Amino acid sequence: MINERLPKIFYGGDYNPDQWPEEIWDEDMRLFRLADIDIATVGVFSWSLLQPDEVTYDFSFTDKILDKLFKNGIHVCLATATAAHPAWMAKRYPDILRVDFQGRQRRFGGRHNSCPNSPTYRHFAPLMAEGLAERYSSHPSLLVWHINNEYGGTCYCENCARQFRVWLKRRYGSLDRLNEVWNTAFWGHRFYDWDEIVPPNILSEHMDENDPTRTAFQGISLDYARFNSDSLLECYKLEYEAIRKHCSDVPITTNMMGTFKPLDYFKWAPHVDVISWDSYPRYNTPMSHVALRHDLMRGLRGGQPFMLMEQTPSQQNWQPYNSLKRPGVMRLWSYQAIAHGADTVMFFQLRRSIGACEKYHGAVIEHAGHENTRVFRECANLGSELKGLGDTLLDARISSRVAILFDWDNWWAVEFSSGPSVDLKYVEQIQVYYDALYRQTISVDVVSIDTDLSGYDIVIAPVLYMVKAGAAERLESFVEEGGTFVTTFFSGLVDDNDRVVPGGYPGPLRRLLGIWAEEIDALPPEMHNSIVMKETVGSLRGQYACSLLFDLVHCETAEALAAYGADFYRGMPVLTRNTYGKGVAYYVASCPDTKFAEDFIKTICDANNIRPAVGNAPDGLEAVIRQQAGRRYLFLLNHAAEAAVVSLQGYSGRELLTNVRLDGSTQVAPRGVQIIELEETGA
């Protein structure tokens, strides 16, 4: 449990007192107490303040603010300050500056401008982390360490080129092996010396300066994506190890960003004591998209609760349209995070900046500077509710019988692919099946391909294009023991190195699925075909629309449940089912419409006796169950502008936020929240 020293849901956010004169700090403390804020993230961008030159460290600012926060009952998430290097460092050590995709070396400015393979950065960043740890490891305010901030970006400099070659030597051992897996016989790319290999950017393998996925050689581009994620992870680990020299018991984290493509968070997760992430939906982001990202973050460490490190109390500043969160929405989205596994609610930022690009990003304390604002009142009310909940929900888990496989290597490979369709986007296909589960209030874990699947009844792997070594065997074992496996078009085509597996698609999944596919048709978005059911199967009946890609499938041991309704492949299978051992494996050969996805999910969940959290949920109603020590908590989140009446399906219980007892059904207010401790009365 991450909240052992403060046994409640952490409530607070990013605090930047270095942007304000000290006379403001006491007023901040007063307002924080009014809002029941109990944790502040400090020092995220303070490197230039704390280190004015190579040898001088000045921690007087940090001393003052940590002491003041502690005296006011506020704990600290202490950042290592390394998210933006100082100007003097860039001037004196230009190797720290990144080279961009177009081959241009950056200058000082912005943030995330540090090359992850710069010897200068790797020297100074751990020293800063170690200096802070040595000084503050025993400070009574310290609850969490926060390394860097929102790691990201890619560099193509000479330092990165050299380290990329080292990384490749470790991965492949020899140039002969590298030439084999990259298929360098194509276009005369054979390498005879490691120094001949250069980073893949617009000056080498890439073909469109506005689209970094357009590459002539997928093998090198895929490996550079892996290398970049690993390089940044190495930087994180250097700071982690520096902190651990002086502080052995305080959790260490770095804030992630959900479905952030450049970093393979499943590879990062074992090195992060507690997952934290920053949630910033757009004004029109569907709430199922937010829920998926919460579930992905929870899945990184096997269902362990995570930290909501950042969200905005009101509005953002960096999107095209930065609308205000309507009354009640901040509270609703905060509880959505808690429902999906968050044990903290934190904001960026606690007080609005008065200059530069984030001065119009929302904050608990607005530019008005006092408590008499709508935003502050909403934040204070939420703080009071969280204080009242105490430790009731802490470390509660979500028990899911359905898993969706998510894989960054697969994501990169799918979207580096030169065909068959520019409209094929990996996360969008994940969302198709996640949405069908979400709308039916069936909980799901989002897990890696390496996860132990034995605890699940259903595993869904949309667009499992890359089948890594050992994955097919693990999936076969899962189904053989009675599991239900679902995958889709464009699956089983390539190995770990993006080389096509010969012998017919879906390659290593062919035996499990009982099919082979000889061709893949690709049509523009406005063109559709149909999925025509041969007979009723569970909730599947009649016909549905399908689009995007269309596999031309032949059944071997599988049975065809539905066929295409048009084109020259009319009558060919589009939905198949194969019995394998005690279980079944399904293949969906095209991208289905929403109705098919919902009916299909209901069919396979009913077959596995998987029950939704609530039945017949009205539109906009999200329902999730967290459980702890035999107690079950049903979260009802109404994202609609109208009240929602919800059947409790044979349950009754106490609503925690109002202490009202409910029985049989309940009405959830527009944009309202209920958390019900369930008691079964017999469905």
Secondary structure, 3 states (H helix, E strand, C coil): CCCCCCCCCEEEEEECHHHCCHHHHHHHHHHHHHCCCCEEEECCCCHHHHCCCCCCCCCHHHHHHHHHHHHCCCEEEEECCCCCCCHHHHHHCHHHECECCCCCECCCCCCCCECCCCHHHHHHHHHHHHHHHHHHCCCCCEEEEECCCCCCCCCCCHHHHHHHHHHHHHHHCCHHHHHHHHCCCHHHCCCCCHHHCCCCCCCCCECCCCCCCCECCHHHHHHHHHHHHHHHHHHHHHHHHHHHCCCCCCCEECEECCCCCCCCHHHHHHHCCCCEEECCCCCCCCHHHHHHHHHHHHHCCCCCCEEEEECCCCCCCCCCCCCCCCCCHHHHHHHHHHHCCEEEEEECCCECCCCCCCCCCCCCECCCCCCCCHHHHHHHHHHHHHHHHCCCCCCCECCCCEEEECCHHHHHHHHHCCCCCCCCCHHHHHHHHHHHHHHCCCCCEEECCCCCCCCCCEEEECCCCECCCCHHHHHHHHHHCCCEEEEECCCCCECCCCCECCCCECHHHHHHHCEEEEEEEECCCCCEEEEEECCCECCECCEEEEEEEEEEEEECCCEEEEEECCCCCCCCEEEEEEEECCEEEEEECEEECHHHHHHHHHHHHHHCCCCCCCCCCCCCEEEEEEEECCEEEEEEEECCCCCEEEEEEEEEEEECCCCEEEEEEEEECCCCEEEEEEEECCC
